[in-house]
Amino acid sequence: MSRKQRRTPAGRFYAPALTDDERAALEVAAGRPLLDEEIDVLRVLIRRTLDPDGGAPNIVLAGRLIETLGRLLRARQIVTGSRRESPADVLARLGIDVLKELGATDVDAKDPGAPT
């Protein structure tokens, strides 16, 4: 196996078990920044669980998704070496965004932990 094959998703150990469509999806994903799409999908899923169409919010599922989001953010931070924002800061900012989208009006974006 050549060096180039080892670097591409389709040339990895699991490639023989993947369909052509799955290999193509991996090739596309290889060009995207690490975990960005997964983080975006989780944000949408969190929003759906907190504001379902015609149903009650699923707080337990939202909590699990938020935990997963925190792990993804931490993994991305470790792999990229980025120290711009801590995972806690990112989660707080994302939580504020969701609350605002849901209509909350007394959310302080500068200090989400400040007493009201």
C-alpha positions, 0 to 999 in steps of 0.5 A: 500500500502506498503512502498516499493510500494510507492517508486517504479515507478510502485507503484505510483498514476499514475501506473494504467493508465500506460501500462505494457511497460510503467511501465517497462520503469519506473522501468529501469529509476528509476535506472539511475541518475536523468535526465541524459538520458533526458539531453543526448536526448536534446543534440542530438535534439539540434545538429539535429536542428542546423545541419539538413540533407539537410536543414536549421538550425531551430534556434527557435527550437534550442533555445527552446531546449536549454532553456529546457536543462537549466531547466533540468540542474537546476532541477537536480542541485536543486534535487541532491544538486550538485554545481559542475557546474552552469547551465550556465557553463554547457550550455556554455560547451555544446554549445562549444561542439556543435560548435566544432562538427559543425566545428567551429575553433575559439571557446575558451573553457576556456572563451566562453564569452570572446571577440574575 
